Amino acid sequence: MITVNEFIKYMNIQTPISLEMENFIKDCILASVDEMNTFTNRQLVEMNPNKDMTIIITTKTEYYDGYESNIIYTKNYPVVELNPESRSALQYLKDDQCWEDIIKSPDTIQNSVLVLDYGKIRLLKNYRFPAGIKNIKISYKSGYDSDTLPDDLKRVCYEKSGLNFLNSAFGGFQRLGIEFYDLSNQRTRFVDLNLKHDKVLKKYRRPTI
């Protein structure tokens, strides 16, 4: 969600930094993203830890129960792509032996499937997801990228990563979330950032049944 350079600027860290600190910053960001993904019950973003923590979007392959209906909701969203050029993006397990395309030629995914970004996949032309247990295989791309990532999610990632960083040997005496500081009495009041974060993340949480 955020890069190492963005974090350094946000935390006002003097540069250049050591390789040890750079790797620790990456760990802080990755831990924050993992926590956010877990809380929202979906993969908001996928990070590339080998570079400068840029967002990457890869193809996911997931398995679902079929109910002889024409609708399935994916586990992750927003859905970026269900490959319109390949019918194999939607398959079912035939006779518990082999995977077959749900969409049959000459139809294509492009003219036979409606894909909505919030994870709803709707089959058209009387196609159905055959009934069964984990007998539906869907391959798709999902998640926010750097252009579509909501500002409030990025802010949460900044703050969670900052908390992780400051609760380490690199943090010194700096602290995030100061709400009030009384200079005369040397008293400081802090905002509970975790409660603030939970409130934001609840808007993006995938419902579970």
N, C-alpha and C positions, 0 to 999 in steps of 0.2 A: 504493500500500500504506500509505503514511503521508502525512499532510497537512503543510503548512508549519508550522502551529501545533504539531503533535505533534513535529516535528523541533526547533523552537525550544525547546520544553520539555525534550526529551531532551538537547540539547546545552547547556542552561542558558545560552542566548543572551539578552542583555539587550534588552529592547524599549523603545520601538519600533525597528524596523529600517528601513533604507532600501529603496526600490524595487529598487535594484540588487542588494542582498543577497537580497531576497525572490525575485527572478527567478533568481539563482544557486542558491538552495536548491532551487527547482523543477527546475532543470537537474540538480542532484546526485541528486535523487530519481528523476527520469526515467531518468537514466543507469544508476542502480542497478537499477531495474525492468527496463530493457532487457537488462542483463547477466544478470539472473536468468532472464528469459524465454528468452534465447539458450542459457544453460547447461542449462536443463531441457527444451529442445527443444519448448516449448509456451508458449502465452500464459497465464501464471498469472493476471494481472490486466491490465486496461486502465485507464489513468489519464486524467483530464480535466485537461489542462494549463491550461485557460482559467479555472479556478476555484481552489479551495484543494486541488488535487491529490486530489480524491475519486475513488473507484473507480466506473467506469461499466461496464455490460454491454450490448454492442451485438450485433446479428445479424451472423454471419459467413457467407459463402457460399464453399464449398470444393468442389473437384472431385477425384474419386477414380476409380480403375480398378475396373470391375466384373468379378467372377469367377463369375457365375452362382450365387452363394451367397446366403444370407439374412442375412449378418453383415458389417458394416463397423465399423472402429474410427476414430473421429474424431481429427483431429490435435490438437485442444485439449480439455481437460476440467478440472474437472468440467463435464458438460453440464447447463446450467440449464434449457434449454427447446428442444424441437423442436416448433414451433407445432402444437398438436393440432387447431386450427381450420382449417388450410390444408394441403391435400394437396400443394401446390406446394413444401413444404419438402423433399420427396424427389422428385427427377426424374431421368429418364434421357434421353440423346440418341438420338432415333429417326432411323435412316437418315442419321446425320451431318447432319441438317438442322434439326430442331426439338426443343425440350424438351417431354417429356410426363410427367405424374404417374405415379409407380410405383404408388401406391395408387389403385385405381379406385372410383368411386361404385357402390354406396352405402357402401362401406367408408370409414373415416377413419383418420387417423394414430393417433388415440386408441385405437381398438379393433383396429388391425392392426400396430402397431409397439411394440416394447419398447425403451425408452431407459434405459440405466443411466448413473449419473453419471460413471463412469470412462471414458466415451466409447464404449461398446459399443451399437451400434444393430442390433437384431435384428428382421427382418421376420417376421410371423406369417402364417397362412392361405395358406401355399404361395407367397407373394410372393418374388421373387428380384431381386437386383441384376444386370441384364443384363451379359454379358461385353463388355468394350471398354476402350479407353484414354481415361482422363479423361472417361468418358461418364456418370458419376454426379454429380449436383449436390445438395449438402446445405446447407440454410440452418438455422442453429441459434445459440443463445446459450450461451456457456460462460465459465468463469472463476470465481474466488472473489470474493465481495463483502466488505464490511466486517464482516459477521456470521460468515461462514464461513472467512475467511482464517486459516490456522493460525498460532499464536503464534510458532513458530520461523521461519517465513518473514518475518513482520513484524520480528522481531529482526534477521534478516540484512539486511533493507532499511534499518533504522535504522543498522546498523554500516557497511554499504557507503556509504550516503549521508553518514555522518559522516566516513568516510575521504576521500571526494571533497571534502567541505567543508574539512577540515583540511589537505589538500594544496593549498590555494589561498592567495591573499593574505589572505582572511578568517580563516584558521585560526590565525594567530599561532603560539604555541609549544605549543598544546594537542595531545595525541595520544591515540588510542584504543588499547586492547589492552595496557595496562601490566599485566604479570604480577608484577613485583617491582621495588622501588626501594630501593637501599642509600643511605641518607642520608649515612653517613660517607664513602663512596667516590664518591658522586654517580654511581652506576651504575644503569642501568635495563634491565630485560629485558622484551621484548614478546612477546605471543602472536601467532603468524602467523594473523591473522583470515581471510585468504583460504583457507587450508587448512580452517579451522573452517567457513567458509561452504560450501565445496565438499562437505564431509561432510553437511551438512544438505540441500543442494540435490539431492544424488544420490538422496535418497529420493523426490523429486518428478519425476525425469527421465523423459521419455517414451522408451521403448525404440525403437530404430531397427533396421531389418533391412538 
